Amino acid sequence: MLKTIKLAVLAAAVLAAAGPAHAQTKLTYLFPAPDFLPAFSPFHIARAKGYYKAEGLEPTFQVGKGGADVAKQVGVGNADLGGGIGDTAIIVRANGVEVRGVALLGARTLTQITARKDANIKSFKDLKGKKIGVLAFQDTTFYNLLGAMKSAGLGRDDASVQAVGAAGVVKLMISGDLQAISGVPEWTAAIEAAGIAVDVYEIEPVFPAMAQAILASDRILKEKPQLVKGFVRATLKALGEVISNPEQASKDYVAAVPQHAGKEKQMEAIMRRYGRLVYGPAGTNLGKFDEKRLAAVQKFYVDNKIVQKAVPIKDTYTNDMIGK
């Protein structure tokens, strides 16, 4: 009996020394837009399928006010990590916000130019004189539109560009009050679902626009690199599933976001658009930044006074958080 008691005491001491067997590190991730958007499906899938938990993480998702605002909140420590576009750090570091991209969620560009077929837009040159919608004037949809127009020798004033918000770009395209938009795949899907025939023109061939990115501050990269690596690893695992099996991923996503209940086929179609237009093929470079592409974007932003000064490109990203 005494021997049994001693063994029990010893076992308890060992467990106490080891600490909780499955302690999870809590963190806050800030989305730049409403978290139910299909653009954020990899995050919801990763949480629902336990990929963050397997990394010892317990994320809480919150919503910010656009990529630049998210970057500022991450920079001052109000959130551990956040989402923006691959070039967000170029914009905010010029203003002293010390954040950088740690994973790029796609090898291509988040936005495309979508035009109503009845607007007779056959190329970017045909955007001249048209009514074009963007989310906001301090937003990637606007910057990418400027890049597409410039490739055709057009400036901002050569078209009627309107900042109409996320609901407006869809509603006004359906009503015909807009003839084109610079937008994301789910907006195009919603317009087509309303019976409007459209043409979709990719920006990437003429302007090196970028996909979404996970952002982290220089401070958290220094103090908690394993937290960042674990979050990136789990998110990229889910992203790979969206690319390789959108049918199953759409089911997983709808199960994780009940707001989309019964819309599995619709979500699958949107994920296939993302796979084709934004993510590109899954492979060894999934999540990595291309320094030359970043430099080309920064040059355009400086030349067009979107940012007032250039920053060292190596300070705007790191690929060290990807992989083992």
C-alpha positions in Angstrom: 0.0 0.0 0.0 2.8 2.4 0.9 4.6 1.6 -2.3 1.4 2.4 -4.3 1.1 5.7 -2.5 4.7 6.6 -3.2 4.3 5.8 -6.9 1.1 7.9 -7.1 2.9 10.8 -5.5 5.9 10.5 -7.9 3.6 10.3 -10.9 1.7 13.5 -9.7 5.0 15.3 -9.2 6.2 14.4 -12.8 2.9 15.6 -14.3 3.1 18.8 -12.3 6.6 19.5 -13.5 5.7 18.8 -17.1 2.7 21.3 -16.9 -0.6 20.9 -18.9 -0.3 18.2 -21.5 -2.2 20.2 -24.2 -1.8 23.8 -23.2 -2.7 26.1 -26.1 -1.2 29.5 -26.8 -3.9 32.0 -27.4 -3.5 34.6 -30.2 -5.7 37.2 -31.9 -5.9 37.3 -35.7 -7.4 40.4 -37.4 -9.2 40.0 -40.7 -9.3 43.1 -43.0 -12.9 42.5 -44.0 -15.9 40.5 -42.7 -14.7 37.1 -41.6 -17.4 35.1 -43.4 -16.1 36.0 -46.8 -14.9 32.9 -48.9 -11.5 34.7 -49.3 -10.8 33.7 -45.7 -11.8 30.0 -46.1 -8.3 28.6 -45.4 -8.4 30.1 -41.9 -11.8 28.7 -41.0 -10.9 25.3 -42.4 -7.6 25.2 -40.4 -9.4 26.0 -37.2 -12.3 23.6 -37.8 -10.0 20.7 -38.7 -7.7 21.3 -35.7 -4.6 22.4 -37.6 -4.0 25.4 -35.3 -4.6 23.2 -32.3 -2.1 20.7 -33.6 0.4 23.6 -33.6 -0.4 24.4 -30.0 -2.4 27.5 -30.9 -5.9 28.8 -30.1 -6.6 31.7 -32.4 -9.5 34.2 -31.9 -10.6 35.9 -35.2 -11.6 39.5 -35.2 -12.4 42.0 -37.9 -10.6 45.2 -38.7 -11.2 48.1 -41.1 -9.1 47.2 -44.2 -5.5 46.0 -44.6 -3.8 49.2 -43.7 -5.8 49.5 -40.5 -5.0 45.8 -39.7 -1.3 46.5 -40.2 -1.4 49.4 -37.8 -3.2 47.4 -35.2 -0.7 44.5 -35.6 2.2 47.0 -35.5 1.2 48.5 -32.2 0.4 45.1 -30.6 -3.4 45.2 -30.5 -3.4 42.0 -32.5 -0.8 39.3 -32.8 -1.2 38.7 -36.5 -3.5 40.0 -39.2 -4.4 40.0 -42.9 -3.7 42.4 -45.7 -2.3 42.2 -49.2 1.2 41.1 -50.1 2.2 44.8 -50.7 0.6 46.2 -47.5 3.9 46.5 -45.7 5.2 48.7 -48.5 2.5 51.2 -47.8 2.6 51.2 -44.0 6.3 50.9 -43.4 6.7 54.1 -45.2 4.7 55.6 -42.4 6.8 54.0 -39.6 4.6 50.9 -39.0 7.0 48.0 -38.5 5.1 45.0 -40.0 6.0 42.6 -42.8 4.4 39.8 -44.7 5.1 36.4 -43.4 3.1 34.3 -45.9 1.6 35.1 -49.3 -1.7 33.3 -49.9 -1.5 32.9 -53.6 1.0 33.2 -56.4 -1.2 35.5 -58.4 -3.4 38.6 -57.7 -6.4 38.9 -55.5 -8.4 41.2 -57.8 -9.5 41.2 -61.4 -11.3 43.6 -63.7 -14.8 42.4 -64.3 -16.8 44.1 -67.0 -20.4 43.8 -68.1 -20.6 42.2 -71.6 -23.0 44.9 -72.7 -20.4 47.6 -71.9 -18.3 46.5 -74.9 -15.1 46.4 -73.0 -12.7 44.2 -74.9 -9.4 45.4 -73.4 -8.1 47.8 -70.7 -8.0 50.6 -73.3 -11.8 50.3 -73.5 -12.1 51.4 -69.8 -11.7 54.9 -71.1 -14.9 56.9 -70.3 -16.5 54.0 -68.4 -18.0 54.0 -64.9 -15.8 51.7 -62.8 -16.3 50.7 -59.2 -13.7 50.0 -56.5 -14.0 49.3 -52.8 -12.3 52.5 -51.7 -9.7 54.9 -52.9 -7.2 53.7 -50.2 -7.6 50.1 -51.2 -5.9 47.5 -53.4 -8.9 47.4 -55.7 -8.2 51.0 -56.7 -4.4 50.6 -56.9 -4.7 47.6 -59.1 -7.2 49.4 -61.4 -4.6 52.2 -61.8 -2.0 49.7 -62.7 -4.3 48.1 -65.4 -5.3 51.5 -66.8 -1.7 52.7 -66.9 -0.7 49.6 -69.0 -3.1 50.9 -71.6 -1.9 54.5 -71.5 -4.8 55.7 -69.3 -4.8 57.8 -66.2 -7.2 58.0 -63.3 -9.2 60.8 -64.9 -9.7 58.9 -68.1 -12.6 57.0 -66.5 -15.3 57.7 -63.9 -13.8 55.8 -60.9 -16.2 55.5 -58.0 -15.5 54.2 -54.4 -18.8 52.4 -53.6 -18.0 49.8 -50.9 -18.3 46.0 -51.0 -22.1 45.9 -51.4 -22.1 48.7 -53.9 -19.8 47.1 -56.4 -22.1 44.1 -56.7 -25.4 46.0 -56.5 -24.4 48.8 -59.0 -23.0 46.3 -61.5 -26.3 44.4 -61.4 -28.3 47.6 -61.9 -26.0 48.8 -64.7 -24.9 51.9 -62.9 -21.4 50.6 -63.1 -19.9 49.1 -66.3 -16.9 47.5 -64.7 -15.3 46.9 -61.3 -11.9 46.0 -59.9 -12.8 43.2 -57.5 -12.4 39.8 -56.0 -13.8 36.5 -57.3 -16.8 36.3 -55.0 -18.1 39.7 -56.3 -18.0 38.4 -59.8 -19.7 35.2 -58.8 -22.5 37.2 -57.1 -23.0 39.4 -60.2 -23.2 36.3 -62.5 -25.6 34.7 -60.0 -27.9 37.6 -60.7 -28.0 36.8 -64.4 -25.5 39.5 -65.6 -23.1 38.3 -68.3 -19.6 39.5 -67.7 -16.0 39.3 -69.0 -13.1 38.9 -66.5 -9.7 40.3 -67.3 -6.7 39.4 -65.3 -4.5 42.2 -64.1 -1.4 40.1 -63.5 -0.1 40.1 -67.2 0.2 43.9 -67.1 0.7 44.7 -63.4 2.4 42.6 -60.6 -0.5 42.9 -58.2 -0.5 40.5 -55.3 -2.7 38.1 -53.3 -3.6 38.2 -49.6 -0.9 37.9 -47.0 -0.5 37.2 -43.3 1.1 40.1 -41.5 3.3 40.1 -38.4 5.1 42.9 -36.5 8.9 42.9 -36.3 8.5 42.6 -32.5 6.4 39.4 -32.5 8.8 37.9 -35.1 11.6 38.5 -32.7 9.8 37.4 -29.5 7.5 34.6 -30.7 8.8 33.2 -34.0 7.4 29.7 -33.2 3.9 31.1 -32.8 4.1 32.8 -36.2 5.6 29.6 -37.8 2.8 27.4 -36.4 0.1 29.7 -37.5 1.5 30.0 -41.0 2.1 26.3 -41.3 -1.5 25.4 -40.3 -3.0 28.1 -42.6 -1.0 26.9 -45.6 -2.0 23.3 -45.0 -5.6 24.4 -45.3 -4.9 26.6 -48.3 -3.3 23.6 -50.0 -6.5 21.6 -49.5 -8.6 24.4 -51.0 -6.3 24.3 -54.1 -6.1 20.6 -54.5 -9.7 19.6 -53.5 -12.1 22.5 -53.7 -15.2 20.2 -53.5 -14.2 18.8 -50.1 -12.8 22.2 -49.0 -16.2 23.8 -49.7 -17.9 21.3 -47.5 -15.4 21.8 -44.7 -15.8 25.6 -45.0 -19.6 25.6 -44.9 -19.5 23.3 -41.9 -17.2 25.8 -40.2 -19.2 28.9 -41.2 -22.9 28.1 -40.7 -23.9 31.4 -42.4 -23.2 29.6 -45.7 -25.3 26.5 -44.9 -26.7 24.9 -48.0 -24.3 26.8 -50.3 -21.7 24.1 -50.8 -21.9 24.2 -54.6 -21.7 28.0 -54.7 -18.7 28.0 -52.4 -17.0 25.3 -54.4 -17.4 27.4 -57.6 -15.9 30.4 -55.8 -13.0 28.3 -54.5 -12.3 27.1 -58.0 -12.2 30.7 -59.1 -9.7 31.4 -56.3 -7.6 28.4 -57.3 -7.5 29.6 -60.9 -7.2 33.3 -60.5 -5.5 33.9 -57.1 -3.9 30.9 -55.6 -2.2 29.2 -58.5 -1.0 25.6 -58.2 0.0 24.2 -54.9 3.7 23.4 -54.7 7.0 24.0 -52.9 6.7 27.8 -53.2 3.3 28.0 -51.6 3.3 31.0 -49.2 6.6 32.5 -50.4 7.2 36.1 -51.5 9.0 37.1 -54.7 11.3 40.1 -53.9 11.4 41.2 -57.6 7.6 41.4 -57.7 7.5 43.4 -54.5 10.1 45.8 -55.9 8.0 46.3 -59.0 4.9 47.1 -57.0 6.8 49.6 -54.8 8.2 51.4 -57.9 4.7 51.8 -59.3 3.4 53.1 -55.9 6.2 55.6 -55.6 6.0 56.8 -59.2 2.2 57.3 -58.8 2.6 58.9 -55.3 0.5 56.2 -53.6 3.4 56.2 -51.1 5.8 59.1 -50.6 9.0 57.1 -50.3 10.5 53.7 -50.9 11.5 51.4 -48.1 14.0 48.5 -48.2 12.2 45.7 -49.8 13.8 43.2 -47.5 12.0 44.9 -44.6 8.6 44.2 -46.1 8.6 40.4 -46.0 10.2 37.3 -44.7 10.0 33.7 -46.1 11.6 32.3 -42.9 8.2 31.5 -41.3 7.3 29.0 -44.0 8.2 25.3 -43.7 9.7 23.4 -40.8 
